[in-house]
Amino acid sequence: MADRERNYCLFLNPAKYNRNIGCRRHDNLYGIAGGGTERQRWAVDRDFYRTMKREGDPMALPALIACL
């Protein structure tokens, strides 16, 4: 039985624009409890935005705004 990859994108289709990779990375960098300083969290959110933008995802800016 093949294991399916966890869906890290709760509100977006993870199959489009390699979103699941970006969402997984954001989750792992951010930490389960949102650990780190505010500056570190902003840096992770900006990196998430850049990853989505690089993939040509039209939801990059709305996702960044939702993170803030």
Buried (B, 14 or more C-beta within 10 A) or exposed (E): EEEEEEBBBEEBEBEEBBBBBBBBBBBEBBEEEEEBEEEEBEEBBEBBBEBBBEBEBEBBEEBBEEBE
